[in-house]
């Protein structure tokens, strides 16, 4: 392991730089959609595939990416994933047509699915003790949370002042530097012996893809469309087959015992729920900023700066708060604060103002998110052996990915069902009150599943 404090901090900074790049990739492109449509001639229907192509590949391959890191070494998996992501970013940035851009987005998702579990696994493996691990997880969650607003600001600025293409091309120099640095700074991790569980991998890939696509379809079409229902049925059948395979093969993609500890189950459920409410809130409030308050994408990004600053600031104190108050207490308080924040959002209307009506709920929401994400990650990864760090990280991230898809699809559906013509804010009350109910339910699940002092989950 790195011998000096400066060496370890530099290695952690490199790893977290990649996480920031991956975290902001979704929204840095979202704010450029209108310019991409004009430049490349996308149809309105095909434009949605720019974010969706990434989401499907990323969600579908996370479990496989996590296990590959355990088998070939986390640094090697990290570098392979980063290389694919950077090359795909280059291809997307110079794309001459819609089809090339969409294919590039697919490969960005592939690269992210390989690199992302290794980012989290390396943070836990490189830590010399619980304090360093909790500090690393806090920074990881802070970076992941602020990636949205950073992506909005940077994407808006690049699109406004240079070109939408630089929202993809910026990944190339940053990725190249981190790719070169990681080999010098981080030693390779131990490897798990065994064969790749191809049958489990295929059912996991297609099952995850079907599930994510089901929620995409629900948001775009309806919950009762044949495409949505068919996707969910396929996901259930494929995951059922996946768990049957994993219970029988000698070298499973996912050892089912990893999912057995009750605190870990609760942590995964709560993380999925709160991440879902967080992503859905970001999505709807972004639309509110633009549609009602009249902010352009760049100003909308700056309007999220209080969220960024609050999450990052609070997260710095979370490791010490975990020691003093315990994981469960922080998660319960965080869920309640998230609920309070979205209740504040439910009161927004056409006459609301940013400073008078939006800012305080944003801060409440931000504090709540900071108090849930790091303790939630700690409880999920508690007791995981180094040889299972990659797959455990993949499970955590796929729960967040699916939670985000569910949250956006569910809240958009509730919002749309209560929307009145020519009144954007009319559907916000019902959508955010539903989000508050889910956040309170997450607090109850925390109380039931997570002990005051978590035992080692083996």
Secondary structure, DSSP 8 states (H G I E B T S, - for coil): ---SHHHHHHHHHHHHHHHHHHHHHHHHHHTTHHHHHHHHT--HHHHTHHHHHHHHHHHHHHHHHHHHHHHH-HHHHHHHHHHHHHHHHHHHHT--SHHHHHHHHHHHHHHHHHHHHHHHHHHHHH-SSHHHHHHHHHHHHHHHHHHHHHHHHHHHHHHHHT-TTHHHHHHHHHHHHHHHHHHHHS-------S---HHHHHHHHHHHHHHHHHHHHHHHS-TTSHHHHHHHHHHHHHHHHHHHHHTT-SS-SS-GGGGTSHHHHHHHHHHHHHHHHHHHHHHHHHHHHHHTS---HHHHHHHTHHHHHHHHHHHHHHHHHHHHH-HHHHHHHHHHHHHHHHHHHHT--TT--IIIIIHHHHHHHHHHHHHHHHHHHHHHHTT--GGGHHHHHHHHHHHHHHHHHHHHHHHHHHHHHT-BTTBGGGGHHHHHHHHHHHHHHHHHHHHHHS-SS-----
